[in-house]
Amino acid sequence: MRKAENSESSEDFGWVAKLVAVLETFRTVDPDITANQILALLLIAREPGISHLELSDKNHLNVTGSTATRLCAILSDRGNRGAPGKGLIEIGHAPGDYRATAQSLTAAGRELLARVRKEATA
């Protein structure tokens, strides 16, 4: 492995190795997983029951509601445009509002995040 070619070559780049390990762990689910899919998954883990509209707002993903819906479909078992879903989240109904959705992690999603945490804290 080559060392950094800059004036701070003695800087500790251990955090880079950890970040690569974390990203590679996410890629075990799908080699083409996107940053927005990863971020949506992390936000759902942090706020179980979050709606797709809450995910879409500027304090979360900062995407349109339809994009958040598509991301949730991809992360769930529903999939999108004929592609299979990843099975990492469940999409249910929000209590008190049949029109709103509530996203939460599946067992596979919790297991993935446990592996990610192990890599991030190693």
C-alpha positions as CSV (number, residue, x, y, z in Angstrom):
1,M,0.0,0.0,0.0
2,R,1.4,3.4,-0.9
3,K,1.8,6.1,1.7
4,A,0.1,9.5,1.2
5,E,2.1,11.7,-1.1
6,N,1.6,15.0,0.7
7,S,3.4,17.1,3.4
8,E,1.4,15.3,6.1
9,S,2.5,11.8,5.2
10,S,3.2,11.0,8.8
11,E,-0.5,11.6,9.7
12,D,-2.4,8.6,11.0
13,F,-4.6,7.3,8.3
14,G,-6.1,4.5,10.3
15,W,-9.5,6.2,10.1
16,V,-9.4,5.6,6.3
17,A,-8.9,1.9,6.7
18,K,-11.9,1.9,9.1
19,L,-14.1,3.8,6.7
20,V,-13.1,1.4,3.9
21,A,-14.0,-1.6,6.1
22,V,-17.4,0.0,6.9
23,L,-18.2,0.6,3.3
24,E,-17.1,-2.8,2.3
25,T,-19.4,-4.3,5.0
26,F,-22.3,-2.4,3.4
27,R,-21.3,-3.7,0.0
28,T,-21.7,-7.3,1.2
29,V,-25.4,-6.7,0.9
30,D,-25.2,-5.2,-2.5
31,P,-22.0,-4.2,-4.3
32,D,-23.9,-1.3,-5.9
33,I,-25.4,0.1,-2.6
34,T,-25.5,3.9,-2.8
35,A,-24.6,6.6,-0.3
36,N,-28.2,7.6,-0.1
37,Q,-29.3,4.1,0.6
38,I,-26.7,3.8,3.4
39,L,-27.7,7.1,4.9
40,A,-31.4,6.2,4.8
41,L,-30.6,2.9,6.5
42,L,-28.6,4.7,9.2
43,L,-31.4,7.3,9.7
44,I,-34.0,4.5,10.1
45,A,-31.8,2.8,12.6
46,R,-31.4,6.0,14.6
47,E,-35.2,6.8,14.4
48,P,-37.3,3.7,14.1
49,G,-40.7,4.4,12.9
50,I,-39.6,7.4,10.8
51,S,-41.8,8.1,7.8
52,H,-40.6,8.4,4.2
53,L,-41.6,12.1,4.3
54,E,-39.5,12.7,7.4
55,L,-36.6,10.9,5.7
56,S,-37.0,13.2,2.7
57,D,-36.8,16.5,4.6
58,K,-33.7,18.8,4.6
59,N,-32.6,17.7,8.1
60,H,-32.4,14.1,6.9
61,L,-31.8,13.1,3.3
62,N,-32.8,16.3,1.6
63,V,-34.5,14.5,-1.3
64,T,-38.0,14.5,-2.7
65,G,-40.7,12.4,-1.1
66,S,-40.8,10.1,-4.1
67,T,-37.1,9.6,-3.9
68,A,-37.3,8.7,-0.2
69,T,-40.2,6.3,-1.1
70,R,-38.0,4.6,-3.8
71,L,-35.1,4.4,-1.4
72,C,-37.3,2.7,1.2
73,A,-38.7,0.3,-1.4
74,I,-35.1,-0.7,-2.4
75,L,-34.1,-1.2,1.3
76,S,-37.2,-3.3,2.0
77,D,-38.2,-6.5,0.4
78,R,-40.4,-4.7,-2.2
79,G,-37.6,-3.7,-4.5
80,N,-38.0,-1.1,-7.3
81,R,-38.5,-1.4,-11.1
82,G,-38.2,-5.1,-11.2
83,A,-35.1,-5.2,-9.1
84,P,-35.3,-7.2,-5.8
85,G,-35.2,-5.4,-2.5
86,K,-32.5,-5.7,0.0
87,G,-34.7,-6.8,2.9
88,L,-33.0,-4.5,5.4
89,I,-36.1,-2.5,6.5
90,E,-39.8,-3.1,7.0
91,I,-42.4,-0.6,5.7
92,G,-45.5,-0.4,7.9
93,H,-48.2,2.1,8.6
94,A,-47.7,4.9,11.0
95,P,-49.9,4.8,14.1
96,G,-52.9,7.1,13.7
97,D,-52.3,7.9,10.0
98,Y,-53.0,5.2,7.4
99,R,-51.4,7.3,4.7
100,A,-48.1,7.6,6.4
101,T,-45.5,4.9,6.5
102,A,-43.2,3.9,9.3
103,Q,-39.8,2.4,8.5
104,S,-37.9,0.1,10.9
105,L,-35.0,-2.4,10.6
106,T,-35.5,-6.0,9.9
107,A,-33.4,-8.7,11.6
108,A,-31.1,-8.6,8.6
109,G,-30.8,-4.8,8.9
110,R,-29.9,-5.0,12.6
111,E,-27.4,-7.8,11.8
112,L,-25.8,-5.7,9.1
113,L,-25.5,-2.6,11.4
114,A,-24.0,-4.7,14.1
115,R,-21.3,-5.8,11.7
116,V,-20.8,-2.2,10.6
117,R,-20.5,-1.0,14.2
118,K,-17.9,-3.7,14.8
119,E,-15.8,-2.5,11.9
120,A,-16.2,1.1,12.9
121,T,-15.2,0.6,16.5
122,A,-12.4,-2.0,15.9
